[in-house]
């Protein structure tokens, strides 16, 4: 979901990282479609967080 709320992205990243750890612990291959989809989503959330952090602050 598109959002400029930093905390929602931080929470999403934490949840996805937990899921990646679970996949790895269970021995799920990094070649499975679910794993690849999850890592793409994680990368997107991290990129969004970077863009939020780097955007100019409005000191209006």
PQR file of N, CA, C, O and H, with PARSE charges and radii, in Angstrom:
ATOM      1  N   UNK A   1       0.838  -1.168   0.000 -0.4000 1.5000
ATOM      2  CA  UNK A   1       0.000   0.000   0.000 -0.0000 2.0000
ATOM      3  C   UNK A   1       0.893   1.244   0.000  0.5500 1.7000
ATOM      4  O   UNK A   1       1.759   1.372   0.865 -0.5500 1.4000
ATOM      5  N   UNK A   2       0.702   2.150  -0.940 -0.4000 1.5000
ATOM      6  CA  UNK A   2       1.506   3.363  -0.973 -0.0000 2.0000
ATOM      7  C   UNK A   2       1.283   4.206   0.283  0.5500 1.7000
ATOM      8  O   UNK A   2       0.149   4.424   0.710 -0.5500 1.4000
ATOM      9  H   UNK A   2      -0.002   2.046  -1.643  0.4000 1.0000
ATOM     10  N   UNK A   3       2.366   4.663   0.851 -0.4000 1.5000
ATOM     11  CA  UNK A   3       2.279   5.457   2.067 -0.0000 2.0000
ATOM     12  C   UNK A   3       3.590   6.196   2.288  0.5500 1.7000
ATOM     13  O   UNK A   3       4.663   5.698   1.951 -0.5500 1.4000
ATOM     14  H   UNK A   3       3.287   4.485   0.505  0.4000 1.0000
ATOM     15  N   UNK A   4       3.489   7.383   2.855 -0.4000 1.5000
ATOM     16  CA  UNK A   4       4.687   8.122   3.246 -0.0000 2.0000
ATOM     17  C   UNK A   4       4.955   7.955   4.739  0.5500 1.7000
ATOM     18  O   UNK A   4       5.852   8.592   5.289 -0.5500 1.4000
ATOM     19  H   UNK A   4       2.617   7.788   3.129  0.4000 1.0000
ATOM     20  N   UNK A   5       4.180   7.103   5.385 -0.4000 1.5000
ATOM     21  CA  UNK A   5       4.363   6.854   6.805 -0.0000 2.0000
ATOM     22  C   UNK A   5       5.558   5.930   7.004  0.5500 1.7000
ATOM     23  O   UNK A   5       5.523   4.755   6.636 -0.5500 1.4000
ATOM     24  H   UNK A   5       3.451   6.584   4.938  0.4000 1.0000
ATOM     25  N   UNK A   6       6.607   6.477   7.588 -0.4000 1.5000
ATOM     26  CA  UNK A   6       7.853   5.732   7.770 -0.0000 2.0000
ATOM     27  C   UNK A   6       7.648   4.477   8.606  0.5500 1.7000
ATOM     28  O   UNK A   6       8.171   3.415   8.268 -0.5500 1.4000
ATOM     29  H   UNK A   6       6.636   7.431   7.887  0.4000 1.0000
ATOM     30  N   UNK A   7       6.903   4.587   9.679 -0.4000 1.5000
ATOM     31  CA  UNK A   7       6.737   3.451  10.585 -0.0000 2.0000
ATOM     32  C   UNK A   7       6.041   2.267   9.923  0.5500 1.7000
ATOM     33  O   UNK A   7       6.355   1.118  10.234 -0.5500 1.4000
ATOM     34  H   UNK A   7       6.478   5.450   9.953  0.4000 1.0000
ATOM     35  N   UNK A   8       5.108   2.526   9.022 -0.4000 1.5000
ATOM     36  CA  UNK A   8       4.445   1.403   8.350 -0.0000 2.0000
ATOM     37  C   UNK A   8       5.440   0.614   7.504  0.5500 1.7000
ATOM     38  O   UNK A   8       5.340  -0.609   7.402 -0.5500 1.4000
ATOM     39  H   UNK A   8       4.853   3.459   8.769  0.4000 1.0000
ATOM     40  N   UNK A   9       6.398   1.310   6.899 -0.4000 1.5000
ATOM     41  CA  UNK A   9       7.424   0.618   6.110 -0.0000 2.0000
ATOM     42  C   UNK A   9       8.390  -0.137   7.013  0.5500 1.7000
ATOM     43  O   UNK A   9       8.797  -1.254   6.695 -0.5500 1.4000
ATOM     44  H   UNK A   9       6.480   2.303   6.981  0.4000 1.0000
ATOM     45  N   UNK A  10       8.754   0.467   8.133 -0.4000 1.5000
ATOM     46  CA  UNK A  10       9.645  -0.210   9.083 -0.0000 2.0000
ATOM     47  C   UNK A  10       8.985  -1.500   9.581  0.5500 1.7000
ATOM     48  O   UNK A  10       9.633  -2.546   9.631 -0.5500 1.4000
ATOM     49  H   UNK A  10       8.423   1.374   8.391  0.4000 1.0000
ATOM     50  N   UNK A  11       7.715  -1.434   9.944 -0.4000 1.5000
ATOM     51  CA  UNK A  11       7.001  -2.621  10.416 -0.0000 2.0000
ATOM     52  C   UNK A  11       6.907  -3.683   9.324  0.5500 1.7000
ATOM     53  O   UNK A  11       7.078  -4.871   9.594 -0.5500 1.4000
ATOM     54  H   UNK A  11       7.189  -0.584   9.902  0.4000 1.0000
ATOM     55  N   UNK A  12       6.638  -3.258   8.098 -0.4000 1.5000
ATOM     56  CA  UNK A  12       6.546  -4.214   6.991 -0.0000 2.0000
ATOM     57  C   UNK A  12       7.886  -4.904   6.765  0.5500 1.7000
ATOM     58  O   UNK A  12       7.939  -6.118   6.564 -0.5500 1.4000
ATOM     59  H   UNK A  12       6.499  -2.292   7.879  0.4000 1.0000
ATOM     60  N   UNK A  13       8.964  -4.133   6.799 -0.4000 1.5000
ATOM     61  CA  UNK A  13      10.306  -4.691   6.608 -0.0000 2.0000
ATOM     62  C   UNK A  13      10.618  -5.706   7.696  0.5500 1.7000
ATOM     63  O   UNK A  13      11.122  -6.792   7.409 -0.5500 1.4000
ATOM     64  H   UNK A  13       8.921  -3.147   6.962  0.4000 1.0000
ATOM     65  N   UNK A  14      10.323  -5.360   8.938 -0.4000 1.5000
ATOM     66  CA  UNK A  14      10.582  -6.288  10.046 -0.0000 2.0000
ATOM     67  C   UNK A  14       9.801  -7.584   9.871  0.5500 1.7000
ATOM     68  O   UNK A  14      10.339  -8.671  10.082 -0.5500 1.4000
ATOM     69  H   UNK A  14       9.914  -4.478   9.171  0.4000 1.0000
ATOM     70  N   UNK A  15       8.549  -7.471   9.490 -0.4000 1.5000
ATOM     71  CA  UNK A  15       7.727  -8.664   9.286 -0.0000 2.0000
ATOM     72  C   UNK A  15       8.235  -9.531   8.149  0.5500 1.7000
ATOM     73  O   UNK A  15       8.257 -10.757   8.256 -0.5500 1.4000
ATOM     74  H   UNK A  15       8.112  -6.588   9.318  0.4000 1.0000
ATOM     75  N   UNK A  16       8.644  -8.891   7.058 -0.4000 1.5000
ATOM     76  CA  UNK A  16       9.157  -9.663   5.931 -0.0000 2.0000
ATOM     77  C   UNK A  16      10.503 -10.307   6.262  0.5500 1.7000
ATOM     78  O   UNK A  16      10.771 -11.431   5.839 -0.5500 1.4000
ATOM     79  H   UNK A  16       8.626  -7.895   6.971  0.4000 1.0000
ATOM     80  N   UNK A  17      11.338  -9.612   7.006 -0.4000 1.5000
ATOM     81  CA  UNK A  17      12.619 -10.211   7.416 -0.0000 2.0000
ATOM     82  C   UNK A  17      12.379 -11.428   8.311  0.5500 1.7000
ATOM     83  O   UNK A  17      13.078 -12.434   8.192 -0.5500 1.4000
ATOM     84  H   UNK A  17      11.120  -8.699   7.350  0.4000 1.0000
ATOM     85  N   UNK A  18      11.402 -11.337   9.196 -0.4000 1.5000
ATOM     86  CA  UNK A  18      11.053 -12.488  10.036 -0.0000 2.0000
ATOM     87  C   UNK A  18      10.624 -13.664   9.165  0.5500 1.7000
ATOM     88  O   UNK A  18      10.993 -14.808   9.432 -0.5500 1.4000
ATOM     89  H   UNK A  18      10.835 -10.519   9.292  0.4000 1.0000
ATOM     90  N   UNK A  19       9.849 -13.382   8.132 -0.4000 1.5000
ATOM     91  CA  UNK A  19       9.379 -14.446   7.242 -0.0000 2.0000
ATOM     92  C   UNK A  19      10.547 -15.052   6.467  0.5500 1.7000
ATOM     93  O   UNK A  19      10.602 -16.270   6.293 -0.5500 1.4000
ATOM     94  H   UNK A  19       9.549 -12.453   7.915  0.4000 1.0000
ATOM     95  N   UNK A  20      11.474 -14.230   6.004 -0.4000 1.5000
ATOM     96  CA  UNK A  20      12.661 -14.739   5.308 -0.0000 2.0000
ATOM     97  C   UNK A  20      13.448 -15.663   6.234  0.5500 1.7000
ATOM     98  O   UNK A  20      13.880 -16.741   5.826 -0.5500 1.4000
ATOM     99  H   UNK A  20      11.429 -13.241   6.145  0.4000 1.0000
ATOM    100  N   UNK A  21      13.632 -15.233   7.488 -0.4000 1.5000
ATOM    101  CA  UNK A  21      14.350 -16.083   8.458 -0.0000 2.0000
ATOM    102  C   UNK A  21      13.636 -17.421   8.638  0.5500 1.7000
ATOM    103  O   UNK A  21      14.281 -18.467   8.705 -0.5500 1.4000
ATOM    104  H   UNK A  21      13.281 -14.357   7.820  0.4000 1.0000
ATOM    105  N   UNK A  22      12.317 -17.387   8.717 -0.4000 1.5000
ATOM    106  CA  UNK A  22      11.542 -18.616   8.869 -0.0000 2.0000
ATOM    107  C   UNK A  22      11.736 -19.522   7.657  0.5500 1.7000
ATOM    108  O   UNK A  22      11.932 -20.728   7.807 -0.5500 1.4000
ATOM    109  H   UNK A  22      11.793 -16.537   8.662  0.4000 1.0000
ATOM    110  N   UNK A  23      11.682 -18.949   6.463 -0.4000 1.5000
ATOM    111  CA  UNK A  23      11.914 -19.738   5.244 -0.0000 2.0000
ATOM    112  C   UNK A  23      13.290 -20.398   5.301  0.5500 1.7000
ATOM    113  O   UNK A  23      13.427 -21.589   5.024 -0.5500 1.4000
ATOM    114  H   UNK A  23      11.523 -17.969   6.341  0.4000 1.0000
ATOM    115  N   UNK A  24      14.299 -19.623   5.657 -0.4000 1.5000
ATOM    116  CA  UNK A  24      15.658 -20.165   5.696 -0.0000 2.0000
ATOM    117  C   UNK A  24      15.783 -21.259   6.750  0.5500 1.7000
ATOM    118  O   UNK A  24      16.425 -22.283   6.520 -0.5500 1.4000
ATOM    119  H   UNK A  24      14.188 -18.655   5.882  0.4000 1.0000
ATOM    120  N   UNK A  25      15.168 -21.037   7.901 -0.4000 1.5000
ATOM    121  CA  UNK A  25      15.203 -22.031   8.983 -0.0000 2.0000
ATOM    122  C   UNK A  25      14.530 -23.329   8.552  0.5500 1.7000
ATOM    123  O   UNK A  25      14.973 -24.416   8.921 -0.5500 1.4000
ATOM    124  H   UNK A  25      14.646 -20.205   8.089  0.4000 1.0000
ATOM    125  N   UNK A  26      13.461 -23.213   7.772 -0.4000 1.5000
ATOM    126  CA  UNK A  26      12.732 -24.389   7.309 -0.0000 2.0000
ATOM    127  C   UNK A  26      13.365 -25.028   6.082  0.5500 1.7000
ATOM    128  O   UNK A  26      12.904 -26.065   5.605 -0.5500 1.4000
ATOM    129  H   UNK A  26      13.101 -22.330   7.472  0.4000 1.0000
ATOM    130  N   UNK A  27      14.423 -24.404   5.572 -0.4000 1.5000
ATOM    131  CA  UNK A  27      15.115 -24.966   4.423 -0.0000 2.0000
ATOM    132  C   UNK A  27      14.412 -24.726   3.098  0.5500 1.7000
ATOM    133  O   UNK A  27      14.664 -25.429   2.119 -0.5500 1.4000
ATOM    134  H   UNK A  27      14.797 -23.561   5.960  0.4000 1.0000
ATOM    135  N   UNK A  28      13.534 -23.738   3.067 -0.4000 1.5000
ATOM    136  CA  UNK A  28      12.846 -23.418   1.824 -0.0000 2.0000
ATOM    137  C   UNK A  28      13.844 -22.776   0.869  0.5500 1.7000
ATOM    138  O   UNK A  28      14.558 -21.842   1.235 -0.5500 1.4000
ATOM    139  H   UNK A  28      13.329 -23.167   3.862  0.4000 1.0000
ATOM    140  N   UNK A  29      13.885 -23.276  -0.333 -0.4000 1.5000
ATOM    141  CA  UNK A  29      14.851 -22.815  -1.327 -0.0000 2.0000
ATOM    142  C   UNK A  29      14.612 -21.362  -1.703  0.5500 1.7000
ATOM    143  O   UNK A  29      13.474 -20.903  -1.801 -0.5500 1.4000
ATOM    144  H   UNK A  29      13.306 -24.035  -0.630  0.4000 1.0000
ATOM    145  N   UNK A  30      15.714 -20.651  -1.911 -0.4000 1.5000
ATOM    146  CA  UNK A  30      15.582 -19.266  -2.356 -0.0000 2.0000
ATOM    147  C   UNK A  30      15.169 -19.177  -3.823  0.5500 1.7000
ATOM    148  O   UNK A  30      15.042 -18.084  -4.375 -0.5500 1.4000
ATOM    149  H   UNK A  30      16.638 -21.024  -1.831  0.4000 1.0000
ATOM    150  N   UNK A  31      14.965 -20.315  -4.438 -0.4000 1.5000
ATOM    151  CA  UNK A  31      14.494 -20.358  -5.823 -0.0000 2.0000
ATOM    152  C   UNK A  31      12.981 -20.511  -5.917  0.5500 1.7000
ATOM    153  O   UNK A  31      12.430 -20.457  -7.016 -0.5500 1.4000
ATOM    154  H   UNK A  31      15.068 -21.203  -3.989  0.4000 1.0000
ATOM    155  N   UNK A  32      12.297 -20.701  -4.796 -0.4000 1.5000
ATOM    156  CA  UNK A  32      10.842 -20.870  -4.850 -0.0000 2.0000
ATOM    157  C   UNK A  32      10.182 -19.537  -5.185  0.5500 1.7000
ATOM    158  O   UNK A  32      10.685 -18.480  -4.805 -0.5500 1.4000
ATOM    159  H   UNK A  32      12.744 -20.745  -3.902  0.4000 1.0000
ATOM    160  N   UNK A  33       9.055 -19.587  -5.899 -0.4000 1.5000
ATOM    161  CA  UNK A  33       8.361 -18.342  -6.252 -0.0000 2.0000
ATOM    162  C   UNK A  33       7.967 -17.510  -5.029  0.5500 1.7000
ATOM    163  O   UNK A  33       8.057 -16.283  -5.073 -0.5500 1.4000
ATOM    164  H   UNK A  33       8.647 -20.446  -6.208  0.4000 1.0000
ATOM    165  N   UNK A  34       7.541 -18.138  -3.960 -0.4000 1.5000
ATOM    166  CA  UNK A  34       7.133 -17.395  -2.762 -0.0000 2.0000
ATOM    167  C   UNK A  34       8.313 -16.654  -2.152  0.5500 1.7000
ATOM    168  O   UNK A  34       8.179 -15.502  -1.738 -0.5500 1.4000
ATOM    169  H   UNK A  34       7.467 -19.135  -3.925  0.4000 1.0000
ATOM    170  N   UNK A  35       9.453 -17.301  -2.097 -0.4000 1.5000
ATOM    171  CA  UNK A  35      10.652 -16.668  -1.546 -0.0000 2.0000
ATOM    172  C   UNK A  35      11.084 -15.494  -2.411  0.5500 1.7000
ATOM    173  O   UNK A  35      11.415 -14.426  -1.895 -0.5500 1.4000
ATOM    174  H   UNK A  35       9.562 -18.236  -2.434  0.4000 1.0000
ATOM    175  N   UNK A  36      11.081 -15.688  -3.715 -0.4000 1.5000
ATOM    176  CA  UNK A  36      11.476 -14.605  -4.626 -0.0000 2.0000
ATOM    177  C   UNK A  36      10.519 -13.425  -4.533  0.5500 1.7000
ATOM    178  O   UNK A  36      10.947 -12.271  -4.538 -0.5500 1.4000
ATOM    179  H   UNK A  36      10.812 -16.555  -4.133  0.4000 1.0000
ATOM    180  N   UNK A  37       9.222 -13.714  -4.449 -0.4000 1.5000
ATOM    181  CA  UNK A  37       8.231 -12.647  -4.316 -0.0000 2.0000
ATOM    182  C   UNK A  37       8.449 -11.883  -3.013  0.5500 1.7000
ATOM    183  O   UNK A  37       8.386 -10.654  -2.988 -0.5500 1.4000
ATOM    184  H   UNK A  37       8.874 -14.652  -4.445  0.4000 1.0000
ATOM    185  N   UNK A  38       8.703 -12.606  -1.949 -0.4000 1.5000
ATOM    186  CA  UNK A  38       8.927 -11.986  -0.651 -0.0000 2.0000
ATOM    187  C   UNK A  38      10.167 -11.092  -0.674  0.5500 1.7000
ATOM    188  O   UNK A  38      10.132  -9.976  -0.156 -0.5500 1.4000
ATOM    189  H   UNK A  38       8.754 -13.604  -1.969  0.4000 1.0000
ATOM    190  N   UNK A  39      11.246 -11.563  -1.259 -0.4000 1.5000
ATOM    191  CA  UNK A  39      12.469 -10.763  -1.278 -0.0000 2.0000
ATOM    192  C   UNK A  39      12.321  -9.537  -2.183  0.5500 1.7000
ATOM    193  O   UNK A  39      12.915  -8.494  -1.912 -0.5500 1.4000
ATOM    194  H   UNK A  39      11.275 -12.470  -1.680  0.4000 1.0000
ATOM    195  N   UNK A  40      11.534  -9.657  -3.257 -0.4000 1.5000
ATOM    196  CA  UNK A  40      11.264  -8.473  -4.094 -0.0000 2.0000
ATOM    197  C   UNK A  40      10.444  -7.447  -3.324  0.5500 1.7000
ATOM    198  O   UNK A  40      10.713  -6.248  -3.398 -0.5500 1.4000
ATOM    199  H   UNK A  40      11.051 -10.505  -3.478  0.4000 1.0000
ATOM    200  N   UNK A  41       9.449  -7.917  -2.588 -0.4000 1.5000
ATOM    201  CA  UNK A  41       8.626  -7.012  -1.781 -0.0000 2.0000
ATOM    202  C   UNK A  41       9.472  -6.352  -0.695  0.5500 1.7000
ATOM    203  O   UNK A  41       9.319  -5.161  -0.421 -0.5500 1.4000
ATOM    204  H   UNK A  41       9.230  -8.891  -2.528  0.4000 1.0000
ATOM    205  N   UNK A  42      10.351  -7.114  -0.088 -0.4000 1.5000
ATOM    206  CA  UNK A  42      11.243  -6.582   0.945 -0.0000 2.0000
ATOM    207  C   UNK A  42      12.151  -5.499   0.352  0.5500 1.7000
ATOM    208  O   UNK A  42      12.333  -4.442   0.956 -0.5500 1.4000
ATOM    209  H   UNK A  42      10.476  -8.081  -0.310  0.4000 1.0000
ATOM    210  N   UNK A  43      12.704  -5.756  -0.797 -0.4000 1.5000
ATOM    211  CA  UNK A  43      13.559  -4.764  -1.453 -0.0000 2.0000
ATOM    212  C   UNK A  43      12.767  -3.498  -1.778  0.5500 1.7000
ATOM    213  O   UNK A  43      13.275  -2.389  -1.618 -0.5500 1.4000
ATOM    214  H   UNK A  43      12.556  -6.615  -1.288  0.4000 1.0000
ATOM    215  N   UNK A  44      11.536  -3.660  -2.229 -0.4000 1.5000
ATOM    216  CA  UNK A  44      10.693  -2.501  -2.530 -0.0000 2.0000
ATOM    217  C   UNK A  44      10.380  -1.681  -1.294  0.5500 1.7000
ATOM    218  O   UNK A  44      10.411  -0.451  -1.336 -0.5500 1.4000
ATOM    219  H   UNK A  44      11.123  -4.562  -2.359  0.4000 1.0000
ATOM    220  N   UNK A  45      10.079  -2.352  -0.197 -0.4000 1.5000
ATOM    221  CA  UNK A  45       9.793  -1.650   1.058 -0.0000 2.0000
ATOM    222  C   UNK A  45      11.035  -0.924   1.565  0.5500 1.7000
ATOM    223  O   UNK A  45      10.941   0.189   2.081 -0.5500 1.4000
ATOM    224  H   UNK A  45      10.054  -3.351  -0.163  0.4000 1.0000
ATOM    225  N   UNK A  46      12.188  -1.550   1.419 -0.4000 1.5000
ATOM    226  CA  UNK A  46      13.436  -0.904   1.834 -0.0000 2.0000
ATOM    227  C   UNK A  46      13.718   0.322   0.961  0.5500 1.7000
ATOM    228  O   UNK A  46      14.170   1.353   1.458 -0.5500 1.4000
ATOM    229  H   UNK A  46      12.265  -2.455   1.000  0.4000 1.0000
ATOM    230  N   UNK A  47      13.451   0.202  -0.332 -0.4000 1.5000
ATOM    231  CA  UNK A  47      13.656   1.329  -1.242 -0.0000 2.0000
ATOM    232  C   UNK A  47      12.703   2.473  -0.887  0.5500 1.7000
ATOM    233  O   UNK A  47      13.107   3.636  -0.873 -0.5500 1.4000
ATOM    234  H   UNK A  47      13.084  -0.636  -0.736  0.4000 1.0000
ATOM    235  N   UNK A  48      11.453   2.149  -0.603 -0.4000 1.5000
ATOM    236  CA  UNK A  48      10.484   3.175  -0.210 -0.0000 2.0000
ATOM    237  C   UNK A  48      10.931   3.876   1.064  0.5500 1.7000
ATOM    238  O   UNK A  48      10.821   5.097   1.174 -0.5500 1.4000
ATOM    239  H   UNK A  48      11.124   1.204  -0.614  0.4000 1.0000
ATOM    240  N   UNK A  49      11.428   3.121   2.015 -0.4000 1.5000
ATOM    241  CA  UNK A  49      11.909   3.705   3.267 -0.0000 2.0000
ATOM    242  C   UNK A  49      13.087   4.643   3.008  0.5500 1.7000
ATOM    243  O   UNK A  49      13.168   5.716   3.605 -0.5500 1.4000
ATOM    244  H   UNK A  49      11.517   2.129   1.926  0.4000 1.0000
ATOM    245  N   UNK A  50      13.982   4.253   2.139 -0.4000 1.5000
ATOM    246  CA  UNK A  50      15.112   5.108   1.778 -0.0000 2.0000
ATOM    247  C   UNK A  50      14.618   6.404   1.140  0.5500 1.7000
ATOM    248  O   UNK A  50      15.114   7.482   1.466 -0.5500 1.4000
ATOM    249  H   UNK A  50      13.917   3.381   1.653  0.4000 1.0000
ATOM    250  N   UNK A  51      13.658   6.309   0.246 -0.4000 1.5000
ATOM    251  CA  UNK A  51      13.124   7.503  -0.400 -0.0000 2.0000
ATOM    252  C   UNK A  51      12.437   8.416   0.610  0.5500 1.7000
ATOM    253  O   UNK A  51      12.565   9.637   0.531 -0.5500 1.4000
ATOM    254  H   UNK A  51      13.254   5.433  -0.018  0.4000 1.0000
ATOM    255  N   UNK A  52      11.718   7.837   1.546 -0.4000 1.5000
ATOM    256  CA  UNK A  52      11.068   8.629   2.600 -0.0000 2.0000
ATOM    257  C   UNK A  52      12.122   9.345   3.429  0.5500 1.7000
ATOM    258  O   UNK A  52      11.998  10.536   3.714 -0.5500 1.4000
ATOM    259  H   UNK A  52      11.614   6.845   1.611  0.4000 1.0000
ATOM    260  N   UNK A  53      13.155   8.614   3.812 -0.4000 1.5000
ATOM    261  CA  UNK A  53      14.214   9.207   4.639 -0.0000 2.0000
ATOM    262  C   UNK A  53      14.999  10.274   3.900  0.5500 1.7000
ATOM    263  O   UNK A  53      15.500  11.211   4.523 -0.5500 1.4000
ATOM    264  H   UNK A  53      13.256   7.647   3.581  0.4000 1.0000
ATOM    265  N   UNK A  54      15.118  10.152   2.584 -0.4000 1.5000
ATOM    266  CA  UNK A  54      15.928  11.085   1.797 -0.0000 2.0000
ATOM    267  C   UNK A  54      15.137  12.276   1.265  0.5500 1.7000
ATOM    268  O   UNK A  54      15.727  13.211   0.725 -0.5500 1.4000
ATOM    269  H   UNK A  54      14.711   9.391   2.078  0.4000 1.0000
ATOM    270  N   UNK A  55      13.824  12.258   1.406 -0.4000 1.5000
ATOM    271  CA  UNK A  55      13.030  13.358   0.833 -0.0000 2.0000
ATOM    272  C   UNK A  55      13.277  14.637   1.622  0.5500 1.7000
ATOM    273  O   UNK A  55      13.521  14.602   2.828 -0.5500 1.4000
ATOM    274  H   UNK A  55      13.345  11.498   1.845  0.4000 1.0000
ATOM    275  N   UNK A  56      13.210  15.765   0.921 -0.4000 1.5000
ATOM    276  CA  UNK A  56      13.394  17.044   1.608 -0.0000 2.0000
ATOM    277  C   UNK A  56      12.316  17.252   2.661  0.5500 1.7000
ATOM    278  O   UNK A  56      11.143  16.950   2.439 -0.5500 1.4000
ATOM    279  H   UNK A  56      13.012  15.794  -0.059  0.4000 1.0000
ATOM    280  N   UNK A  57      12.720  17.756   3.777 -0.4000 1.5000
ATOM    281  CA  UNK A  57      11.781  18.018   4.863 -0.0000 2.0000
ATOM    282  C   UNK A  57      11.143  19.382   4.636  0.5500 1.7000
ATOM    283  O   UNK A  57      11.812  20.341   4.251 -0.5500 1.4000
ATOM    284  H   UNK A  57      13.673  18.001   3.957  0.4000 1.0000
ATOM    285  N   UNK A  58       9.848  19.452   4.877 -0.4000 1.5000
ATOM    286  CA  UNK A  58       9.127  20.714   4.750 -0.0000 2.0000
ATOM    287  C   UNK A  58       9.176  21.431   6.090  0.5500 1.7000
ATOM    288  O   UNK A  58       8.554  20.994   7.059 -0.5500 1.4000
ATOM    289  H   UNK A  58       9.305  18.673   5.190  0.4000 1.0000
ATOM    290  N   UNK A  59       9.902  22.508   6.143 -0.4000 1.5000
ATOM    291  CA  UNK A  59      10.039  23.253   7.397 -0.0000 2.0000
ATOM    292  C   UNK A  59       9.100  24.447   7.407  0.5500 1.7000
ATOM    293  O   UNK A  59       9.346  25.424   8.114 -0.5500 1.4000
ATOM    294  H   UNK A  59      10.408  22.863   5.356  0.4000 1.0000
ATOM    295  N   UNK A  60       8.016  24.377   6.621 -0.4000 1.5000
ATOM    296  CA  UNK A  60       7.070  25.446   6.413 -0.0000 2.0000
ATOM    297  C   UNK A  60       6.562  26.116   7.564  0.5500 1.7000
ATOM    298  O   UNK A  60       5.752  27.034   7.436 -0.5500 1.4000
ATOM    299  H   UNK A  60       7.817  23.583   6.047  0.4000 1.0000
TER
END
